[in-house]
Amino acid sequence: MKRSEQGGIFFRLLFLLLFFGFLALLYVARNPLMRLAGQFWVVDEPAVQSDALIVLGDDNFAGDRAFHAAELYREGVAHIVVASGRMLRQNVSVADIMEHDLESFGVPATSIVKMTHRAQNTREEAVEAARLIASRGWKHVIVVTSNYHARRARFIYGRVLPSSVSLRVSGGRDSEFDPSRWWETRQGQKLFMSELAGYLVARWELRGKPAPEKETAYVISWPVR
C-alpha cells in the first residue's frame, strides 16, 4: 500500500472518530441544549406601575394568563385589566371567557375592559390593542401572556405600538409548557414548534418596522421546577 493511501485512510478514520465524538457530545448535552432552547422564549420584565395590564387572548384551559394578570393586579401594578379575545360565535368571544376567569381570580368587574376583536394572530391583536391604548391615552402598559409566547409578543408589540407608549411584557407560568422539560410532552413539543414558526413569520412580516430602543433589554426568567 502506498504511503499516500495510508495517509488517506488515516484521515478518514480520524474524521469518523471526530464525527461520532461530536454526535456523542450532542447526545450527552441534549437536555441542557433543549432546556436552553425552551427558556429562550421566556421574557418576564420587572413589573412597574402602569396604566393597564393587557391580557392576550387564547388562554389555556387552566386560565394561566388570566391568573397571572390577577396576581399583578392584586400587587397594585395597574388598576385596569384588558381582557383581549377574538370572536368565537356571533354572541360569544374569548374576551367573555377571560372576563369570567379574571373575576373568578379576584379582579372586580369594574376594573376589567373587554377588547373583543376578529384578529387571527398576535400581530393583528397588537394592532387592535394599539387602537385601544390610543383611545384611552395610556402611556404605560404591561402585556401579559404565556411564558412560551412572551418573546414573540415582545417583538411584535415593540414594533406595533408607538414609541410614546412604554411597554413591558410579563410571561407567566403556563401549565402546558415547562421550559425546562418541554420536549418530554407532546403538547410541549407542539407549542415549541408553533412558537418557532410564529416568531419567524413575525420577523418576516415586521422586517420593515424599526426596532424599539429597549428591545435588547430582555429579562429572561429561569424557572426552577
Salt bridges, closest charged atoms under 4 A:
GLU45 OE2 - ARG154 NE 3.15
ASP58 OD1 - ARG86 NE 3.01
GLU71 OE1 - HIS68 ND1 3.57
ASP96 OD1 - LYS114 NZ 2.49
GLU99 OE1 - LYS114 NZ 3.81
ASP101 OD1 - HIS100 ND1 4.00
GLU125 OE2 - HIS117 NE2 3.66
GLU128 OE2 - ARG131 NH1 3.10
ASP178 OD2 - ARG225 NH1 3.64
GLU184 OE1 - ARG181 NH2 2.98
GLU195 OE2 - ARG152 NE 2.68
GLU205 OE1 - ARG123 NE 2.86
GLU215 OE2 - ARG159 NH1 2.12
